[in-house]
Amino acid sequence: MDALAGLLEGPRARGAFVIRACFDPPWGVRVEDRAPLTVMVVVRGDMWLVGDAGERLRLRAGDLAIARGPDPYTCVDDPCTAPQAVILPGGECRYPDGRPLNGSMDLGVRAWGDRPDGATTLLIGTYLWPGEVGRRLLDALPPLLTLPADGWNSPLSPLLAEEVARDEPGQEVVLDRLLDLLVIAGLRAWFARPDAHPPAWYRALSDPVVGRALRLLQDDPAHPWTVAALATKAGVSRAALARRFHDLVGEPPMTYLTHWRLARAADLLRDTDATLEAIARRVGYGSAFALSGAFKRVYGVSPQEHRGRGV
């Protein structure tokens, strides 16, 4: 599992959904659902994305936006428009005064808003819960980001727009996979910008030596890796790998591996009902006792406490 796949693996296991939202001006929706990751594509019309910290981002047809939770934000036709609806955790929808919408804006299969052919149409995909592996990438993103259509040209958007209206067997799986691909493509485009600031380990993935070592660690954390073994796989000396890895990633290979193993363990604790012993073996610890000790040192709670907290 590589880093971008890891971003989505945990949240998808706990739920993701896609809807088509259609509005006529004036319109505004306040989003307070605390979702860790939401992607929006403007299919028709235009809108503003307004953050509580003062960000005002204009989106037009074909533009893509990503919101990194849990900070709230507002989608509106104009920054001066007051919201007519508030989205809360769990997908609960209310009027700004707290009254429930009671389905008054439901428009059929995965559609929500004023009317099916509203002046502005958006595709909105939301991942409901965060994962520790994905957090390593999410933390490098601003709360709100946009990619204009002229720098973001993907066949995935029209395909998702077509599929979201279908109600056929296996449709949720199709939408999940399309949403994953859309997010990955969007993040690739964002981090490929000349002024981008991706995490050091993300940049290091493009290095022929360190990238090889990173993928080995990410794909098989249970292997009893050593710096010497990684160096052999990467085709360089132990000293050369250690130096180059630290220079590009910012920490030694074995420190990175420890953090990756524990992040994977944290997600498995919440995403599965596997025993602690099974999880320990899966991420490279010899026993549940060894995993518990390392986990508590890094996260400040035992694996059992972490699992019991949910999200």
C-alpha positions in Angstrom: 0.0 0.0 0.0 1.6 3.3 -1.0 1.2 6.6 0.7 -1.7 8.0 -1.4 -3.6 4.7 -1.1 -3.1 4.9 2.6 -4.7 8.3 2.7 -8.0 6.7 1.7 -7.9 3.2 3.0 -9.0 3.9 6.6 -11.6 6.6 5.8 -13.1 4.4 3.0 -13.3 1.5 5.5 -15.4 3.6 7.8 -17.6 5.2 5.1 -17.6 7.6 2.2 -20.4 8.9 0.0 -20.9 11.0 -3.1 -23.9 13.2 -3.9 -25.0 15.7 -6.6 -26.0 19.1 -5.2 -28.1 21.4 -7.3 -29.0 25.1 -6.4 -30.5 28.2 -7.7 -29.2 31.6 -6.4 -29.3 32.9 -3.9 -28.1 29.8 -2.1 -25.7 28.9 0.8 -24.8 25.8 2.8 -22.8 25.9 6.0 -20.7 22.6 6.4 -19.9 21.7 10.0 -19.7 17.9 9.6 -16.1 17.7 10.8 -15.3 15.2 7.9 -11.6 14.9 7.4 -11.7 15.1 3.6 -14.3 16.4 1.2 -13.8 16.9 -2.6 -16.0 19.1 -4.7 -16.2 19.5 -8.5 -18.3 22.2 -10.1 -20.2 20.6 -13.0 -22.3 23.7 -13.9 -22.4 27.3 -12.8 -20.1 28.8 -10.2 -19.7 29.2 -6.4 -17.6 30.6 -3.6 -15.9 28.5 -0.9 -15.6 30.6 2.2 -13.5 29.5 5.2 -13.9 30.7 8.8 -10.4 32.0 8.7 -11.3 34.4 6.0 -10.4 32.4 2.8 -12.6 33.2 -0.2 -12.1 30.9 -3.1 -14.0 31.3 -6.4 -14.9 28.1 -8.3 -16.2 27.8 -11.8 -17.3 24.9 -14.0 -14.7 22.2 -14.1 -12.8 23.5 -11.0 -12.0 21.1 -8.2 -11.8 21.9 -4.5 -10.7 19.9 -1.4 -11.7 20.8 2.1 -9.6 19.3 5.0 -11.6 19.0 8.2 -12.5 19.4 10.9 -12.7 23.1 10.3 -16.1 24.3 9.1 -16.7 26.2 5.8 -19.5 27.6 3.7 -20.5 27.0 0.1 -22.4 29.9 -1.4 -23.3 31.6 -4.7 -22.0 34.9 -3.3 -19.9 35.6 -0.2 -22.7 37.9 1.0 -25.3 35.2 0.9 -26.4 33.8 4.3 -26.6 30.0 4.5 -30.0 28.4 4.2 -28.9 25.0 5.5 -26.3 23.6 7.9 -24.7 20.1 7.4 -23.8 18.5 10.8 -21.9 15.3 11.6 -23.5 12.1 10.4 -25.1 13.9 7.5 -27.7 15.6 9.6 -29.2 18.6 7.8 -30.8 21.6 9.6 -31.9 25.1 9.0 -29.6 27.7 10.5 -32.1 28.2 13.4 -31.7 24.5 14.3 -34.9 23.1 12.8 -34.5 19.8 10.9 -34.8 20.0 7.2 -36.7 16.7 7.3 -35.8 15.7 3.7 -37.2 18.9 2.2 -34.1 19.2 -0.1 -33.9 15.6 -1.1 -34.1 15.3 -4.9 -33.9 11.5 -5.5 -31.0 9.2 -5.8 -27.9 10.9 -4.3 -29.2 14.3 -5.2 -29.9 17.2 -2.9 -30.7 20.9 -3.2 -33.3 23.1 -4.8 -34.2 21.4 -8.1 -32.5 18.7 -10.2 -31.5 21.2 -13.0 -30.4 24.0 -10.7 -28.2 26.8 -12.1 -25.2 25.5 -10.1 -24.5 21.7 -9.9 -21.7 20.2 -7.7 -20.4 16.8 -7.2 -19.5 16.3 -3.5 -17.6 13.3 -2.2 -17.0 13.0 1.6 -14.8 10.7 3.6 -16.4 10.4 7.0 -13.6 9.3 9.3 -9.8 10.0 9.4 -7.1 7.4 9.5 -3.6 7.7 11.1 -1.9 6.8 7.8 -3.9 9.3 5.8 -3.3 12.0 8.4 0.4 12.1 7.5 -0.7 13.6 4.1 -3.7 15.5 5.2 -1.6 17.5 7.7 0.4 18.9 4.7 -2.8 20.4 3.1 -4.3 23.8 3.7 -7.9 23.8 5.1 -9.2 24.7 1.7 -7.6 24.3 -1.7 -8.7 24.6 -5.3 -7.5 23.5 -8.7 -8.8 25.5 -11.7 -10.2 23.7 -14.7 -7.3 24.9 -16.9 -4.8 23.2 -14.6 -7.1 20.3 -13.8 -8.3 18.3 -16.7 -9.5 14.8 -15.8 -11.9 12.4 -17.4 -12.9 11.2 -13.9 -15.2 14.2 -13.2 -17.7 13.6 -16.1 -17.6 9.9 -15.4 -18.4 10.5 -11.7 -21.2 12.9 -12.7 -22.7 10.2 -14.9 -22.4 7.4 -12.4 -23.7 9.3 -9.3 -27.2 9.3 -10.7 -27.3 5.5 -11.4 -29.0 3.1 -8.9 -27.7 -0.3 -10.0 -26.2 -3.3 -8.2 -22.6 -2.6 -7.0 -23.1 1.2 -7.6 -21.6 2.2 -4.2 -18.4 0.3 -5.0 -18.2 2.0 -8.4 -18.6 5.4 -6.8 -16.1 4.6 -4.0 -13.4 3.7 -6.5 -14.1 6.7 -8.7 -14.0 9.0 -5.7 -10.7 7.5 -4.6 -9.2 8.0 -8.1 -10.5 11.6 -8.3 -8.9 12.5 -4.9 -5.6 10.9 -5.8 -5.5 12.6 -9.1 -6.4 15.9 -7.5 -3.7 15.6 -4.8 -1.1 14.7 -7.4 -1.9 17.8 -9.4 -1.8 19.9 -6.2 1.5 18.7 -5.1 3.0 18.9 -8.6 2.5 22.7 -8.6 5.8 24.7 -8.7 4.9 26.5 -5.4 3.7 23.3 -3.7 5.0 22.2 -0.3 4.4 18.4 0.0 5.8 16.5 3.0 9.4 15.5 2.7 8.6 11.8 2.4 6.2 12.5 -0.4 8.9 14.4 -2.4 11.3 11.6 -1.5 9.1 9.0 -3.3 10.4 10.4 -6.6 14.0 9.7 -5.7 15.2 6.5 -7.3 17.0 5.3 -4.2 14.9 6.6 -1.3 11.7 6.2 -3.1 12.4 2.5 -3.6 13.2 2.1 0.2 10.0 4.0 1.2 7.8 1.8 -1.0 9.4 -1.3 0.5 8.7 -0.1 4.0 5.1 1.0 3.2 4.2 -2.1 1.2 5.6 -4.7 3.7 5.9 -3.2 7.2 5.8 -6.7 8.8 9.2 -7.6 7.1 12.1 -7.6 9.5 13.8 -4.7 7.7 17.2 -3.4 8.5 19.1 -0.5 6.9 21.4 -3.0 5.3 18.6 -5.0 3.8 17.0 -1.9 2.4 20.3 -0.7 1.0 20.7 -4.0 -0.8 17.3 -3.7 -2.4 17.9 -0.1 -3.4 21.3 -1.0 -4.8 23.5 1.3 -2.7 25.7 1.0 0.4 24.2 1.0 3.9 25.9 4.4 4.7 24.7 5.9 1.4 21.1 4.9 2.0 21.1 6.1 5.6 22.5 9.5 4.7 20.3 10.0 1.6 17.2 8.8 3.5 17.8 11.2 6.4 18.5 14.1 4.0 15.4 13.7 2.0 12.9 12.3 4.6 14.1 14.1 7.7 14.5 11.0 9.8 16.3 7.6 9.7 14.8 4.7 7.9 14.0 2.7 11.0 12.4 5.7 12.7 10.1 6.2 9.7 9.3 2.5 9.7 8.3 2.6 13.4 5.9 5.5 12.8 4.5 3.8 9.7 3.9 0.5 11.6 2.2 2.3 14.5 0.0 4.4 12.2 -1.1 1.2 10.4 -1.8 -0.5 13.7 -3.9 2.5 14.8 -6.0 2.3 11.7 -6.4 -1.5 12.0 -7.5 -1.2 15.6 -10.4 1.0 14.5 -11.2 -0.5 11.1 -11.1 -4.2 12.0 -12.0 -6.4 14.9 -8.6 -8.3 14.6 -6.9 -9.2 17.8 -4.0 -7.2 19.0 -1.8 -10.2 18.5 -2.8 -10.5 14.8 -2.4 -6.7 14.3 1.1 -6.9 15.9 2.2 -9.6 13.4 0.6 -7.7 10.5 2.6 -4.5 11.2 5.9 -6.1 12.2 5.9 -6.5 16.0 6.8 -9.9 17.5 4.0 -9.8 20.1 1.0 -7.9 21.3 3.1 -6.8 24.3 5.8 -5.3 22.1 3.2 -3.4 20.1 1.4 -2.1 23.2 4.6 -0.7 24.6 5.6 1.1 21.4 2.0 2.3 20.8 1.6 3.9 24.2 4.9 5.7 23.9 3.9 7.3 20.7 0.1 7.8 21.1 -0.1 8.2 24.9 -2.8 5.5 25.2 -2.9 1.7 25.0 -4.1 0.0 21.8 -7.2 -1.0 23.7 -8.0 2.5 24.7 -7.4 3.8 21.2 -9.8 1.2 19.8 -12.4 2.0 22.5 -12.4 5.7 21.7 -13.6 5.2 18.2 -13.2 8.5 16.4 
